[in-house]
């Protein structure tokens, strides 16, 4: 059984995650899949960059999953603001399609990774599990 689905291997700590997806890049498939993970606690879900930043500073999640496209500011600007204020926060960018340029730009700004809808839920789960491992176990999968 995969450690992603086996609570007995993971213990108690959960990665606190804020979702920011104003264009519904992920639809409900990512939200539902993340809610099923025993190592993730979704602390909030927002649709705009302003809401993402406000809720981030109120809740201080350990990870942010943010769409590249958000009303007002884009996901890259949210990434920039979050990394300036909380450099240890993991930020995963969501996009409609795989994009090497966005992945490189996000990486330069400090993103943990980029996940496209075409990558599917598995890629997002793997990225979050890697974040969980670094934070709570001290190593990557």
VMD Tcl script that draws the C-alpha trace (Angstrom):
set ca {
  {0.00 0.00 0.00}
  {1.30 3.46 -0.86}
  {2.30 5.69 2.06}
  {0.06 8.33 0.46}
  {-2.97 6.29 1.53}
  {-1.70 4.47 4.62}
  {-2.31 6.52 7.77}
  {-0.46 4.06 10.01}
  {2.82 4.90 8.27}
  {2.37 8.65 8.46}
  {1.51 9.35 12.09}
  {-0.26 12.50 13.20}
  {1.27 15.59 11.57}
  {-0.64 16.93 8.61}
  {0.44 19.47 6.03}
  {-1.80 22.53 6.29}
  {-2.72 23.56 2.72}
  {-4.54 26.58 1.30}
  {-6.06 26.23 -2.19}
  {-6.38 29.28 -4.47}
  {-8.03 28.46 -7.79}
  {-10.08 31.31 -9.19}
  {-10.58 29.82 -12.62}
  {-11.32 26.33 -11.41}
  {-8.22 25.05 -13.20}
  {-8.47 21.90 -11.17}
  {-12.22 21.68 -10.93}
  {-13.30 19.67 -7.92}
  {-11.12 16.68 -8.79}
  {-8.01 18.07 -7.05}
  {-9.93 19.31 -4.00}
  {-11.66 15.99 -3.52}
  {-8.44 14.03 -4.03}
  {-6.56 16.20 -1.53}
  {-9.31 15.89 1.07}
  {-8.86 12.11 0.91}
  {-5.13 12.31 1.71}
  {-4.37 11.50 5.33}
  {-1.34 13.82 5.45}
  {-3.13 16.95 4.16}
  {-5.46 19.33 5.96}
  {-7.13 21.82 3.63}
  {-7.43 24.95 5.76}
  {-9.19 27.04 3.14}
  {-10.17 27.44 -0.48}
  {-10.35 30.83 -2.22}
  {-10.96 32.23 -5.68}
  {-9.01 35.52 -5.84}
  {-5.47 36.67 -5.18}
  {-6.68 39.10 -2.50}
  {-8.49 36.29 -0.69}
  {-5.44 34.04 -1.04}
  {-3.11 36.60 0.53}
  {-5.58 37.58 3.28}
  {-6.29 33.99 4.27}
  {-2.63 33.02 3.99}
  {-1.61 35.69 6.52}
  {-4.49 34.78 8.85}
  {-4.04 31.00 8.77}
  {-0.31 30.65 8.00}
  {-0.61 27.35 6.10}
  {2.53 25.37 5.40}
  {1.68 25.03 1.70}
  {-0.26 26.95 -0.91}
  {-1.63 25.44 -4.12}
  {-2.32 28.39 -6.41}
  {-3.60 28.73 -9.96}
  {-1.42 30.73 -12.36}
  {-4.58 32.59 -13.38}
  {-6.35 34.46 -10.58}
  {-8.54 37.57 -10.62}
  {-6.62 40.80 -9.83}
  {-3.05 39.46 -9.45}
  {-1.83 36.30 -11.12}
  {-0.51 33.28 -9.27}
  {3.08 34.34 -9.95}
  {2.52 37.61 -8.07}
  {0.91 35.71 -5.18}
  {3.94 33.39 -5.18}
  {6.26 36.40 -5.07}
  {4.38 37.95 -2.11}
  {4.20 34.71 -0.15}
  {7.87 33.82 -0.63}
  {8.91 37.33 0.44}
  {6.91 37.06 3.67}
  {7.22 33.32 4.35}
  {10.20 31.80 2.52}
  {9.63 28.35 4.06}
  {6.09 28.03 2.71}
  {5.77 25.50 -0.11}
  {3.96 26.95 -3.12}
  {2.71 24.71 -5.92}
  {1.48 26.41 -9.08}
  {-1.47 25.05 -11.07}
  {-1.78 25.60 -14.81}
  {-4.06 24.52 -17.64}
  {-1.26 22.83 -19.55}
  {2.37 21.81 -19.10}
  {4.59 24.83 -19.69}
  {8.37 24.81 -19.37}
  {8.57 28.61 -19.28}
  {6.10 28.84 -16.37}
  {7.89 26.05 -14.56}
  {11.24 27.84 -14.89}
  {9.80 31.23 -13.92}
  {8.03 29.70 -10.93}
  {11.20 27.92 -9.87}
  {13.17 31.18 -10.02}
  {10.56 32.78 -7.75}
  {10.76 29.89 -5.28}
  {7.86 27.64 -6.29}
  {8.03 24.07 -5.07}
  {6.64 22.84 -8.37}
  {4.18 23.24 -11.21}
  {1.28 20.91 -11.78}
  {-0.91 21.07 -14.87}
  {-4.39 19.70 -15.15}
  {-2.93 17.27 -17.70}
  {-0.50 15.94 -15.06}
  {-3.52 14.89 -13.06}
  {-4.12 14.47 -9.38}
  {-1.22 12.05 -8.91}
  {1.40 14.72 -9.66}
  {-0.14 17.16 -7.16}
  {-0.31 14.41 -4.54}
  {3.36 13.56 -5.12}
  {4.40 17.21 -4.83}
  {2.47 17.64 -1.58}
  {3.81 14.38 -0.21}
  {7.34 15.61 -0.95}
  {6.52 18.81 0.96}
  {5.18 16.74 3.85}
  {8.31 14.57 3.87}
  {10.68 17.56 3.94}
  {8.73 19.25 6.70}
  {7.95 16.33 8.99}
  {10.39 13.54 8.16}
  {13.37 15.52 6.95}
  {13.86 13.76 3.63}
  {12.24 13.50 0.24}
  {10.62 10.46 -1.30}
}
mol new
graphics top color blue
foreach p $ca { graphics top sphere $p radius 0.5 }
foreach p [lrange $ca 0 end-1] q [lrange $ca 1 end] { graphics top cylinder $p $q radius 0.2 }
display resetview
